[in-house]
Amino acid sequence: LKFRRCPLVSSNLLGISVMFSRHLAGAGAAAAGACALRLVPPTREARCQTTVTSTTTVQQPDGSMVTKTITVSTPAKAARAPADKNYPPHGLSEGVRKLPEWIQLGCGDAEYICPEKGANFPGDECPEKLPDISKHSSFMAETIRSDPGIYDRLRSKKTNMGVGLAKCVKTGFDNPGHPMIKTVGLVAGDEDSYVAFKELFDPVVSARHGGYPADAKHPTDMNPDNLLNTKIDPEGKYTLTTRCRTGRSVRGFRLPPACTFEERRELERVIVKGLLRLTGELKGQYLPLHGSRSYELMPTGMSEEQEEDLRKRGNLFQEPDSTLLLSSGCGRHWPDARGIFHNEAKNFFVWLNEEDHMRIVSMEKGDNVHAIFQRFATACATVQQVLKEEGYDFMHNDHLGYILTCPSNLGTGLRAGTMAQLPLVSARKDFRQICTKLGLQARGTAGVDSASVGGKWDISNADRLGKSETHLVNIFIHGVSTLIQWEKMLEKGENIDELVAAAKAWNP
């Protein structure tokens, strides 16, 4: 028997090993090892798998911690393809090669190193000396400045899936931020990052979420019957579109900052297989990003026209054009194994392998929050069920809720938002402070910290962790309906100062 080469590469560092299946040539016959690509002569189809085995610590309802072993086997079709210097992981895709060089540097196989953008921190191993973060504006930098010993105690540690501290802090060290804009400065490389590096993550999580105790338990409530009946915009004059979105991660895989090329393809295979089993109003199709070669049914991804149309409607993510994302590692191997699933009505979407494994979105025109949340809750439960039937589940524990890449999204991961036209109330100098008092966050039309155009704002709940899903949506309903009432009063020339002074977020 002669083997032709198998492209899979074993890696002790990542805990990946190549396992050759054996198949019998008949009753009592000797077993022969077979590599997936070719066995000469090929008597039967053989298979070659990449097997990732990891241990994950899971918190139980009584507070105890249990360690579980999870094994993920990657079929040959999801495994690394023969070397192609014009495609990841050995090169850059055609679309990426058209982007500025500082973006290209974060879309290949290597860590993002770009002196032009100040991205110099290594993502594999922390240097012995702590970099100068005296002027950095992030929760991570504040935490380490208050106790520099954290860096020394954690810099050589690894999670049970091989993720080091350098991977988690690189984006925070590379991006000093702005004195008036405080970022998190920290990402998780896998589920165990929150346990292995809890000495850093716990204080960052607490600071970002307004004082979240290390022993707190996060509540969950996805029952639409518990939503307020208040109409946000009774006249239909001020709200353009409304949505609920959240992130979800699949247990047993590294998160996007640290996952391998093969893992990302296996995630796509597992998630899409589940999504294509959805029925009723959730039934739909999966479209890989243009240029992705990972999905057999669309080997070059969706067309450029489809991609542009989805982006124009605000339904699809862009390539990673932020040094925060590039330094985090979320742009590696772009656009391979990324895409979007949407239903036939195009009011339910799932993003794959962007900043999180999944972003689940329910949206429609107008302000029908109940219908949007009902679809959202059904979608989350149904996607979890089909994944469980395939032997997978979401990352979740009692303390942090749903586990996601950025600590800012822990807990519910939920963002209930509306694009609203509020030219008068938003013209006040204290508009953002008003939103904060109401438990809201105001973004411009181009996202976080962008400017408004014509008084149009993206208004959403500010919190994610420590409050249930319905609690956060009720904060959103109450807060936005209040802003619209004040907009109407200002249109009539009425004063709202006393109302603003007494304003506070909804609380049951």
C-alpha positions as CSV (number, residue, x, y, z in Angstrom):
1,L,0.0,0.0,0.0
2,K,1.3,3.4,-0.9
3,F,0.1,6.7,0.6
4,R,-0.1,10.0,-1.2
5,R,0.5,12.9,1.1
6,C,-2.2,14.0,3.6
7,P,-2.3,17.8,4.1
8,L,-3.3,17.6,7.7
9,V,-0.6,18.8,10.1
10,S,-0.5,17.6,13.7
11,S,0.1,20.2,16.4
12,N,1.0,19.4,20.0
13,L,0.5,23.1,20.8
14,L,-3.1,23.1,19.8
15,G,-3.9,19.6,21.0
16,I,-4.7,18.5,17.4
17,S,-3.8,15.0,16.3
18,V,-4.3,13.1,13.1
19,M,-6.4,10.0,13.5
20,F,-6.4,7.5,10.6
21,S,-9.6,5.4,10.4
22,R,-9.3,1.7,9.7
23,H,-11.6,-0.2,7.5
24,L,-11.9,-3.9,7.0
25,A,-11.6,-5.5,3.6
26,G,-13.9,-8.3,4.5
27,A,-14.7,-10.7,7.4
28,G,-11.6,-11.7,9.2
29,A,-9.4,-9.6,7.0
30,A,-6.6,-7.5,8.4
31,A,-7.3,-3.8,9.0
32,A,-5.4,-1.3,6.8
33,G,-4.9,2.3,7.8
34,A,-6.2,4.7,5.2
35,C,-5.6,8.5,4.6
36,A,-8.5,10.5,3.4
37,L,-7.0,11.9,0.2
38,R,-6.0,8.7,-1.6
39,L,-5.1,5.1,-0.9
40,V,-3.5,3.5,-3.9
41,P,-5.2,1.4,-5.2
42,P,-8.5,2.9,-3.7
43,T,-10.6,-0.1,-2.7
44,R,-13.1,2.0,-0.7
45,E,-13.5,5.6,0.3
46,A,-11.3,6.3,3.2
47,R,-11.6,9.1,5.7
48,C,-9.0,11.3,7.5
49,Q,-10.1,13.3,10.6
50,T,-8.6,16.0,12.7
51,T,-9.5,15.3,16.3
52,V,-9.4,18.1,18.9
53,T,-9.8,16.9,22.5
54,S,-10.1,19.4,25.3
55,T,-11.3,19.7,28.9
56,T,-13.8,22.4,29.9
57,T,-14.7,23.6,33.4
58,V,-18.4,24.1,33.7
59,Q,-20.1,25.7,36.7
60,Q,-23.1,23.7,38.1
61,P,-26.3,25.2,39.6
62,D,-25.0,24.5,43.1
63,G,-21.9,26.6,42.4
64,S,-19.5,23.6,42.1
65,M,-17.1,23.3,39.2
66,V,-17.1,20.1,37.0
67,T,-14.5,19.3,34.4
68,K,-15.8,17.8,31.2
69,T,-13.9,16.3,28.3
70,I,-15.0,17.3,24.8
71,T,-13.8,15.8,21.6
72,V,-14.4,17.4,18.2
73,S,-13.6,15.5,15.0
74,T,-13.2,17.5,11.8
75,P,-14.0,15.6,8.6
76,A,-11.7,15.7,5.6
77,K,-13.9,18.3,3.8
78,A,-13.5,20.7,6.7
79,A,-9.8,20.2,7.0
80,R,-6.9,22.2,5.6
81,A,-6.8,22.1,1.8
82,P,-3.6,21.7,-0.2
83,A,-1.4,24.8,-0.1
84,D,-2.6,27.7,-2.2
85,K,-0.5,30.9,-2.1
86,N,-3.5,32.9,-3.1
87,Y,-5.8,31.8,-0.4
88,P,-5.8,31.3,3.4
89,P,-4.1,30.0,5.4
90,H,-1.0,30.1,3.1
91,G,-1.9,33.4,1.4
92,L,-4.5,36.2,1.1
93,S,-7.8,35.9,-0.7
94,E,-8.4,37.9,-3.8
95,G,-10.8,40.3,-2.1
96,V,-8.4,41.0,0.8
97,R,-5.5,41.8,-1.5
98,K,-7.6,44.8,-2.7
99,L,-7.7,46.3,0.8
100,P,-5.1,48.6,2.4
101,E,-2.0,46.9,3.5
102,W,-2.7,47.6,7.2
103,I,-5.9,45.5,6.9
104,Q,-4.2,42.8,4.9
105,L,-1.7,42.2,7.7
106,G,-4.5,41.0,9.9
107,C,-6.3,38.7,7.4
108,G,-3.6,36.1,6.8
109,D,-2.4,33.3,9.1
110,A,0.0,35.3,11.3
111,E,-0.7,37.5,14.3
112,Y,-1.4,41.1,13.4
113,I,1.9,43.1,13.5
114,C,1.6,46.6,12.0
115,P,4.0,49.3,13.2
116,E,2.1,51.8,11.2
117,K,-0.9,51.3,13.5
118,G,1.2,50.7,16.7
119,A,0.3,47.0,16.7
120,N,3.5,45.4,17.9
121,F,2.5,43.2,20.9
122,P,3.1,39.5,20.2
123,G,0.0,37.4,20.2
124,D,1.7,34.1,21.0
125,E,3.8,34.7,24.1
126,C,3.9,37.6,26.5
127,P,7.3,39.4,26.8
128,E,8.9,39.2,30.2
129,K,8.6,43.0,30.7
130,L,5.2,44.6,31.0
131,P,4.7,47.2,28.1
132,D,4.1,50.8,29.0
133,I,0.3,51.2,29.3
134,S,0.4,54.4,31.5
135,K,-1.6,56.3,28.9
136,H,-4.0,53.5,27.8
137,S,-7.7,54.0,28.2
138,S,-9.2,50.6,28.8
139,F,-10.6,48.5,31.7
140,M,-7.8,46.0,31.2
141,A,-5.1,48.7,31.4
142,E,-6.7,50.2,34.5
143,T,-6.8,46.8,36.2
144,I,-3.1,46.0,35.5
145,R,-2.0,49.4,36.5
146,S,-3.7,48.9,39.8
147,D,-1.8,45.6,40.3
148,P,1.1,45.1,37.8
149,G,1.8,41.8,39.4
150,I,-1.2,40.3,37.6
151,Y,0.8,40.4,34.4
152,D,3.8,38.5,35.9
153,R,1.5,35.9,37.5
154,L,-0.5,35.2,34.4
155,R,1.8,35.8,31.4
156,S,3.1,32.2,31.2
157,K,-0.2,30.5,31.9
158,K,-2.3,28.6,29.3
159,T,-5.9,27.5,29.1
160,N,-6.9,23.9,28.7
161,M,-7.1,24.5,24.9
162,G,-3.7,26.2,24.7
163,V,-4.6,29.9,24.7
164,G,-2.1,32.2,26.4
165,L,-2.6,35.5,28.1
166,A,-0.9,37.3,25.1
167,K,-3.8,36.3,22.8
168,C,-6.3,37.9,25.3
169,V,-4.5,41.2,26.0
170,K,-2.9,41.9,22.6
171,T,-5.8,44.1,21.3
172,G,-5.7,46.1,24.5
173,F,-1.9,46.6,24.4
174,D,-1.9,47.5,20.7
175,N,-4.8,50.1,21.0
176,P,-4.2,52.8,23.6
177,G,-7.7,54.2,22.9
178,H,-8.8,57.8,23.6
179,P,-9.0,59.5,27.1
180,M,-12.7,60.1,26.6
181,I,-13.5,56.6,25.1
182,K,-12.7,53.7,27.4
183,T,-12.6,50.3,25.6
184,V,-12.5,46.8,27.3
185,G,-9.0,46.0,26.0
186,L,-9.4,42.3,26.6
187,V,-10.9,39.3,24.7
188,A,-11.3,35.6,25.5
189,G,-9.6,33.0,23.3
190,D,-11.8,30.2,24.6
191,E,-14.3,29.4,27.3
192,D,-11.6,28.6,29.8
193,S,-9.9,32.0,29.4
194,Y,-12.5,33.4,31.9
195,V,-11.3,30.7,34.4
196,A,-7.6,30.5,33.8
197,F,-7.1,34.3,33.7
198,K,-10.0,35.1,36.2
199,E,-7.6,37.3,38.2
200,L,-7.7,39.7,35.3
201,F,-11.1,39.0,33.7
202,D,-13.1,39.2,37.0
203,P,-12.2,42.8,37.8
204,V,-12.5,43.9,34.2
205,V,-15.9,42.3,33.9
206,S,-17.0,44.0,37.2
207,A,-15.7,47.4,36.1
208,R,-17.3,47.2,32.7
209,H,-20.7,46.1,34.0
210,G,-20.9,48.6,36.8
211,G,-19.8,46.4,39.8
212,Y,-20.6,42.7,39.1
213,P,-19.6,40.5,42.1
214,A,-17.3,37.5,41.5
215,D,-20.0,35.3,43.1
216,A,-23.0,36.8,41.4
217,K,-25.4,34.6,39.4
218,H,-26.8,35.9,36.1
219,P,-30.6,35.5,35.6
220,T,-32.2,34.4,32.3
221,D,-35.8,35.1,31.2
222,M,-36.8,34.7,27.5
223,N,-40.6,34.7,28.1
224,P,-42.2,37.3,25.8
225,D,-45.2,37.5,28.2
226,N,-43.0,39.3,30.6
227,L,-42.5,42.3,28.3
228,L,-44.1,45.7,28.9
229,N,-47.2,46.4,26.7
230,T,-46.1,50.0,26.1
231,K,-46.0,51.1,22.5
232,I,-42.7,52.7,21.7
233,D,-43.9,54.8,18.8
234,P,-47.8,54.8,18.6
235,E,-47.8,57.1,15.6
236,G,-45.1,55.2,13.7
237,K,-43.4,58.5,13.1
238,Y,-40.0,58.2,14.9
239,T,-38.8,54.6,14.6
240,L,-37.5,53.2,11.4
241,T,-36.4,49.7,12.3
242,T,-36.2,47.7,15.5
243,R,-34.3,44.6,16.3
244,C,-33.0,42.2,19.0
245,R,-29.6,40.5,18.6
246,T,-27.4,38.4,20.7
247,G,-24.2,36.3,20.4
248,R,-23.7,32.6,21.0
249,S,-20.6,30.4,21.2
250,V,-20.4,26.7,20.6
251,R,-18.8,24.7,23.5
252,G,-15.7,22.7,22.7
253,F,-14.2,25.2,20.1
254,R,-11.9,28.1,20.6
255,L,-13.4,31.5,20.1
256,P,-12.6,33.6,16.9
257,P,-9.5,35.3,18.3
258,A,-7.8,31.9,18.7
259,C,-9.5,29.3,16.6
260,T,-7.6,27.5,13.9
261,F,-8.4,27.5,10.2
262,E,-9.8,23.9,10.6
263,E,-11.8,24.7,13.7
264,R,-13.5,27.6,11.9
265,R,-14.5,25.4,9.0
266,E,-15.8,22.7,11.4
267,L,-17.8,25.4,13.2
268,E,-19.4,26.5,9.9
269,R,-20.2,22.9,9.0
270,V,-21.8,22.2,12.4
271,I,-23.8,25.4,12.7
272,V,-25.0,25.5,9.1
273,K,-26.1,21.9,9.3
274,G,-28.3,22.9,12.3
275,L,-29.6,26.1,10.7
276,L,-30.7,24.3,7.5
277,R,-33.0,22.1,9.7
278,L,-35.0,25.1,10.8
279,T,-38.6,25.2,9.7
280,G,-41.6,27.5,9.6
281,E,-40.9,31.2,9.6
282,L,-37.2,30.5,10.5
283,K,-36.5,28.4,7.4
284,G,-34.0,29.9,5.1
285,Q,-30.6,29.7,3.3
286,Y,-26.9,30.0,4.1
287,L,-24.7,32.4,2.1
288,P,-20.9,32.3,2.7
289,L,-19.1,35.6,2.2
290,H,-18.0,36.3,-1.4
291,G,-14.7,34.6,-2.0
292,S,-15.0,32.0,0.7
293,R,-14.1,28.5,-0.4
294,S,-15.2,26.6,2.6
295,Y,-18.8,25.7,1.8
296,E,-19.2,22.9,-0.8
297,L,-22.6,24.0,-2.1
298,M,-21.3,27.5,-2.9
299,P,-17.5,27.0,-3.4
300,T,-16.9,30.7,-4.2
301,G,-19.4,32.1,-1.8
302,M,-22.3,34.5,-2.6
303,S,-22.0,37.0,-5.4
304,E,-20.6,40.4,-4.9
305,E,-24.1,41.9,-5.7
306,Q,-25.7,39.8,-3.0
307,E,-23.1,40.8,-0.5
308,E,-23.4,44.5,-1.3
309,D,-27.2,44.3,-1.1
310,L,-27.1,42.7,2.4
311,R,-24.6,45.3,3.6
312,K,-26.6,48.2,2.2
313,R,-29.6,47.0,4.2
314,G,-27.5,46.8,7.3
315,N,-27.9,43.0,7.5
316,L,-24.3,41.9,7.0
317,F,-21.0,42.6,8.7
318,Q,-18.0,44.2,7.0
319,E,-14.4,42.9,6.7
320,P,-12.5,43.8,9.9
321,D,-11.4,47.4,9.2
322,S,-10.7,48.2,12.9
323,T,-7.4,47.7,14.6
324,L,-9.3,46.5,17.6
325,L,-10.7,43.5,15.6
326,L,-7.5,43.0,13.7
327,S,-5.3,42.9,16.8
328,S,-7.8,40.5,18.5
329,G,-7.2,37.9,15.7
330,C,-10.8,37.9,14.4
331,G,-9.7,38.8,10.9
332,R,-7.4,35.8,10.4
333,H,-8.0,33.8,7.2
334,W,-10.7,36.2,5.9
335,P,-13.2,35.5,4.4
336,D,-13.0,31.7,4.8
337,A,-15.9,30.0,6.7
338,R,-17.7,33.3,7.3
339,G,-21.2,33.9,6.2
340,I,-24.9,34.7,6.9
341,F,-28.0,32.7,7.2
342,H,-31.4,34.4,6.7
343,N,-35.0,33.3,6.5
344,E,-37.2,33.9,3.5
345,A,-38.8,37.0,5.0
346,K,-35.3,38.4,5.8
347,N,-36.2,39.4,9.3
348,F,-34.1,36.7,11.0
349,F,-30.4,36.5,10.5
350,V,-27.4,34.5,11.9
351,W,-23.9,35.7,11.3
352,L,-21.2,33.1,11.4
353,N,-17.6,33.5,12.5
354,E,-17.2,37.2,12.8
355,E,-16.4,38.4,16.3
356,D,-18.4,35.5,17.8
357,H,-19.3,32.1,16.6
358,M,-22.8,33.3,16.0
359,R,-24.7,36.6,16.1
360,I,-28.5,35.9,16.1
361,V,-30.6,38.8,14.9
362,S,-34.4,39.4,14.7
363,M,-35.5,42.6,13.1
364,E,-38.3,44.4,11.1
365,K,-39.5,47.8,10.2
366,G,-41.5,49.7,12.8
367,D,-41.7,49.2,16.6
368,N,-43.3,45.8,17.1
369,V,-41.0,44.7,19.9
370,H,-43.2,41.8,21.0
371,A,-43.1,40.1,17.6
372,I,-39.4,40.8,17.2
373,F,-38.6,39.3,20.6
374,Q,-40.9,36.3,20.1
375,R,-39.1,35.4,16.9
376,F,-35.7,36.1,18.7
377,A,-36.6,33.8,21.6
378,T,-37.9,31.1,19.3
379,A,-34.8,31.3,17.1
380,C,-32.3,31.1,20.1
381,A,-34.1,28.1,21.6
382,T,-34.5,26.3,18.2
383,V,-30.8,26.8,17.2
384,Q,-29.7,25.5,20.6
385,Q,-32.0,22.4,20.2
386,V,-30.7,21.5,16.7
387,L,-27.1,21.9,17.9
388,K,-27.8,19.6,20.9
389,E,-29.2,17.0,18.6
390,E,-25.8,17.1,16.8
391,G,-24.0,16.7,20.1
392,Y,-23.1,20.4,20.8
393,D,-24.3,23.2,23.0
394,F,-23.9,26.8,23.7
395,M,-21.2,28.1,26.1
396,H,-23.0,29.1,29.3
397,N,-22.5,29.2,33.1
398,D,-24.5,30.5,36.0
399,H,-22.1,33.3,36.9
400,L,-21.3,34.8,33.5
401,G,-24.4,33.7,31.5
402,Y,-23.6,33.2,27.8
403,I,-19.9,33.2,27.1
404,L,-18.8,35.4,24.2
405,T,-15.5,36.8,22.9
406,C,-15.7,40.3,24.4
407,P,-16.4,40.7,28.2
408,S,-18.8,43.6,27.3
409,N,-21.2,41.1,25.8
410,L,-21.3,38.5,28.6
411,G,-24.6,37.5,30.3
412,T,-27.4,37.9,27.8
413,G,-25.3,39.2,25.0
414,L,-28.5,41.0,24.1
415,R,-28.9,44.3,22.4
416,A,-32.4,45.5,21.8
417,G,-32.2,48.6,19.5
418,T,-34.1,50.9,17.2
419,M,-33.0,53.4,14.6
420,A,-34.9,56.5,15.7
421,Q,-35.3,60.0,14.4
422,L,-34.9,62.4,17.4
423,P,-33.5,65.7,16.1
424,L,-34.7,67.9,18.9
425,V,-34.0,65.9,22.1
426,S,-30.7,64.6,20.6
427,A,-29.6,68.3,20.0
428,R,-29.4,68.8,23.8
429,K,-25.8,68.8,25.1
430,D,-26.7,66.3,27.8
431,F,-28.3,63.8,25.3
432,R,-25.9,61.0,26.0
433,Q,-26.1,61.6,29.7
434,I,-29.9,61.4,29.4
435,C,-29.6,58.1,27.7
436,T,-27.3,56.8,30.4
437,K,-29.9,57.7,33.1
438,L,-32.5,55.8,31.1
439,G,-30.2,52.7,30.9
440,L,-29.7,53.3,27.2
441,Q,-26.8,53.7,24.8
442,A,-26.9,56.1,21.8
443,R,-24.8,55.3,18.7
444,G,-24.5,57.3,15.5
445,T,-25.6,55.8,12.2
446,A,-22.2,54.2,11.6
447,G,-21.9,52.4,14.9
448,V,-20.1,53.0,18.3
449,D,-18.9,56.5,18.9
450,S,-19.9,57.7,15.4
451,A,-21.8,60.8,14.7
452,S,-25.5,61.1,14.0
453,V,-26.8,62.2,10.6
454,G,-29.9,64.3,10.6
455,G,-30.9,63.5,14.2
456,K,-31.0,59.8,13.4
457,W,-29.7,57.6,16.3
458,D,-29.2,53.9,17.0
459,I,-30.7,53.6,20.5
460,S,-30.3,50.4,22.6
461,N,-30.0,49.0,26.1
462,A,-26.6,49.6,27.7
463,D,-26.4,46.6,30.0
464,R,-25.8,43.0,29.1
465,L,-24.9,41.2,32.4
466,G,-26.7,40.9,35.7
467,K,-30.2,41.5,34.3
468,S,-32.4,39.0,32.3
469,E,-33.3,39.4,28.7
470,T,-36.8,40.6,29.3
471,H,-35.6,43.1,31.9
472,L,-33.2,44.6,29.4
473,V,-35.9,44.8,26.7
474,N,-38.2,46.5,29.1
475,I,-35.5,49.1,29.9
476,F,-35.3,49.6,26.2
477,I,-39.1,49.9,25.7
478,H,-39.5,52.3,28.6
479,G,-36.4,54.4,27.7
480,V,-37.1,54.8,24.0
481,S,-40.8,55.6,24.5
482,T,-39.7,58.2,27.0
483,L,-37.3,59.9,24.5
484,I,-40.1,59.9,21.9
485,Q,-42.5,61.5,24.3
486,W,-40.0,64.2,25.0
487,E,-39.3,64.7,21.3
488,K,-43.0,65.4,20.9
489,M,-43.0,67.9,23.7
490,L,-40.1,69.8,22.2
491,E,-41.9,69.9,18.9
492,K,-44.7,71.8,20.7
493,G,-42.2,74.1,22.4
494,E,-42.6,72.6,25.8
495,N,-39.8,72.4,28.5
496,I,-38.6,68.9,29.5
497,D,-35.9,69.9,32.1
498,E,-37.8,68.7,35.2
499,L,-38.6,65.4,33.5
500,V,-35.0,64.9,32.5
501,A,-33.8,65.6,36.0
502,A,-36.2,62.9,37.4
503,A,-35.4,60.4,34.7
504,K,-34.2,56.9,35.6
505,A,-34.1,53.4,34.0
506,W,-37.0,51.1,34.2
507,N,-36.9,48.6,37.2
508,P,-39.5,46.0,38.1
